Amino acid sequence: MLWHSSPRWTVIGTILMVLEIGFGLALLFWLKRLVDVMTGTLAGDAGLVGEGGMLGYVALTGGCALAFMVCRGMAGLAREAQGLQLADHLDSEIHDRAVKADLAFYESPRYADTLQRAREAGNQRPVQVISNILLLAKNGLMLAAVAGLIMTIDWRLLPLMLCVILPALWVRLRYTRRLYDWQVRRTQMERRAGYLDWLMTSEYHAKELRLNQLGAHLRKQYAELRGRIRRERFAITQRRTWIELAVGGAATLAFFGALTLLVWQAVEGHSSVGDLVLFLLIFQRTQSMGQELVQQISRLYEDHLYMGQLLAFLDIRPALADPEQPLPVPVPPVRGIRFENVTFRYPDSEREALQAIDLTIRPGEVVALVGANGSGKTTLIKLLCRLYDPSAGRITLDGVDIRDYGIVAYRRLFSVVFQDYAHYATTARENIRFGDIDQPPDTPSVQSAAELAGAASFIDELAHGYETRLTRMFDDGMELSIGQWQKIALARAFMRQSQFIVLDEPTSALDPGAEFALFENFRERVDHRGALIISHRLSSVRMADCIHVLDQGRILESGSHDELMERKGAYFELFRRQAYHYREGNSEESAERRSMYDDGTTADLRACEPFNEP
């Protein structure tokens, strides 16, 4: 990932790191030489250099110090640039996987946990990985060189250096793993806390939260969750701190023991003052580098654990894949789409959402699905658009299994308004153009789609017309009513010149006049394309060529409105119940008209309208 994101900064950063290490070691070496020369000269050793030579040592030492400082600063700059490049690269990779992932990814709590952990790894985690790897390499090489310098003083000092580093490293790694395991376990708690925070701070629930006085209750739940998370984390950190203090105290005692030995050796003449100064400098540097090394290995271990979650997310591949040699999608279709004995069960579910479904949607034909909530209507749309594949049976387009076509090409056959349609916080024009993003920004198709959906009238009245930003999430935005948003969603569906249009409860938020206008000339409005409509308002589906009644994932009965009314089955009962309050509310309605309705012979759209004769 590092190389793919920025090969130039990778090379520059590596060169600067090597130079930083080289000048750092040279600084220590020339500093030791300077101290030895100075102490020898002060002792009257005539074999040492004169004043000019000593100034040369000072110049070399100062030059190495300056070069070390410059290389360290430039290496830090290179690491920052490298990290930012990699962060953007990784963001792109995450977004690529997210938009290509199957719909099942977003409809499972297990997958939501994976995404949450990938976000915790975050785009800043790679920046830390780069920094820690480079600093770890630098400090590792520096410590190896320092060990060589210590050998020139006294080899017995090497175990001291190990005593400073290894116990602290063991403590860090042990508690890093404990903290990571705890953080994996508390993912669900973090997501619940995040959800509560969203409830209290977003606009979507602001009205009910205030009317029902939910604020204090939600704040209490959030505080309890955050308090539990805080206490558990602090307990782990507290135990680690006490052990690190004990290890650090032991290392300090060892240092002063070694310092006492060196002072005694210097007094006895077994070592030079330069050796003593070098040891003090080395130990200070060793202690500093050792602590950094421990922290970097610990962070790298932590990064390894979290990057494992991130890479697990990046390894996700969609189960729905194109065939090796996809067939060309027939445009326009000739025979249409057919469900052949289709059964479907959601992943990790024991209940079949659809069972043995057989139905056909022919070009130019209007098909309707009706039934109670949870009967499988929206699931059928997901299969139709190939957001899922059937568990059994198959779906065909012109007699060919849809799995033999390319996914993108096949999905372009459909314009869909889902029941939970999207509200995009962008302009009205963009909200509609998202129905066919391949169209140019200034395409007149946006206005045409808005006219078909009945949205043009209120868009023209907005402050900036089609350039008005919708929702108040950003500056200069306008909030729409639910019914207006539904018209925007309808316009988005009309935007694409697809072969089939799919409407899932398309008028649930529309007023009766708007609903009547939509379905009055529906076939002309959709340009005689094939259509699939889901609606609980049976007056909206009366004009369909074929109506399928679903119940618990099965088709109970199928036929036209008149055919189903004559059978007096499930559809007849649903229709009678919807019409009841319109008809029974009028005490003047004749018994003859009532009996005619009860036997189904006069059951038409007027039966669902108020009957207000005096």
Phi, psi and omega in degrees: 000321181299313183291319181293327184285322182196086179297326182296312181290334176297314179294312181299315181297321180294316179299315181296324179295317179298317178297320179299316179296315182298313180291329177295317178291320178298323178300314179297317182297310182291332175293319177297316180299320180297317180295318179298318180295317181295314181293324178294318180295318178296332179278357177084025179282109185289345182281353182272170185290162178274198185295320179295319178295324179294321177296328176296318176298319179298316180297317178297317180297315179296320179297319178295321179297316180295315180296321178299316181296316180296314180297321179296317179295316181291325177295321176297320177296318179296319179296321179297312180298319180296317180296318179295320178298316182291324179300315178295320179298317182289324174304316179298320179294318179297315180296322179299314180293321184296316183283339179267347183296149177296156177302330180300333179301321184270353182252019179230131177300327180297317178291325178297324176295319179299316179294320179299316180291325176296322177292326177295323174298318168066167179283349176275341179299316177300326176300316178295321180299313180301309182301315183291322179296313182293316179293325178296316178297316180298309182293327177296315178294321179297317180293323177297318179292320178298322178299322176296321177293321178297324179300328179287342179268300180193119183298337182290350178280346179298315177303330178296316179299320178294324178294332179286324191263310191296312179299318179297322179295318180299317180296314182299312182296319181299313184278339171296317179294319179298317180295321179295314179301320178294319181294327175294319180293328185268012178303316180298320178297318179297319180292322177295318178297318178297322178295316178297320177298319179296320179301319185279340187246352181265164181278344189294328182244013186298322183292308181294324181300321181280318181294323182265006178054049183271350187304310183295320180296314180293321178298321179295314178299316180297315181297322179295317179295311180296325177296318178295316178299317182295316182295317181295318179292318182296325180297318178294314180296322180296316178297319179296319182298316181297318180292320178297322177298318179296316179295317179296322177297318179296320179294323178295318177298320179296321179298313182291332173295315179294322179297320177299318179298316182292321177298318180296319179294323178294320178295322181281351179086011180277346177213161183268165175296327176300321177297319180295314178297317179300320179297317179298317178294316181296316183294319177300314179294320180297317180296317179295311180293326178296317177296318177296319180298316178299314180296321181290319177295319178298314179294322179295322176295316177297316177300321178301316181294314182288322177295333173301318176294319180296315180292329175298321177293318180292338179280352181295128176238138181298138176288329176279113185230155176290147173292163181299321178230083183296142178280152176292136180284127180290120179230114358277157177294155181259307182262342177094200186251139181225131170270123183244099177052048187276130174235143182214139175228131179294149177304140179065017177248145179265349183257139178278122180285328177226143182224120172050054182276128174232116175201162183227141173238106183270157177303132180080358182264142176257119180244140181237146174241129177230158180155170182291165175299138180083009182277351176110011184294310181292326176299321179298322178296319179299320177290320180301318181274005181056046167276338169224161171254148180300149173285330177209159185078191180207162175243131184240150172240115186053041175083358181251133177305131184295343177289350177271355178259160172293139185298310183298314181297320180294316182294337178291353174289344192240142164246128190230136167246107178282160178298324177258058184299158186274147170249104181271130180279064178217190185290162177299322179298313181294321178303321180280318182294339177300343175293335176207082188293346178287344177288148178294155183302328184261021182297136176290351179297336178297311179296321180297317179295321179296322177298315181297326183273355182077021182261346187298324185297314182279334176295319180298334181272353177292161186305317181240024178059230182288347179266007179286130177282128183269147187074154182263023179295329180237173181297152175061027179268160177234136177266138179258162172284166180299319179296322177293321177298323181292326176292324176298319179295321177296318178298323178298322179290323180287345184297320184273135176276068183274175178270335180225142175242133184239124183236115180256105184051059187287346183238020184298332181249006182271152175284162184304323180295317179293322179295317179298318181295324181294317187264354181298316178233052189298317183298318177292325181296323179266012175059039176057032173277164172294145184218144173236124185239132170247129180203143172273345178271103187292338176296336181283337185253004183300327183278358183295148177291323180217133180244129177249129179261118181257144175210119179052044175082003180241152173274116180280318180201157181219151177156180176284172180302311183296319180296317181290326177292324179292328180288336181056044178259219184296318180296317179302318181293318178297315180296318181297320181292320179294325183279347190303308187288334175292327188264318184288342181290345183255108184288345182273356183296137187288148178296328180296315180295322180297314181294325178297322179290319185298330178269002171088354187286336180246018182287103178222187185297330181293339179293341179263006180256153178300141181246103193241035178290146185292000000 
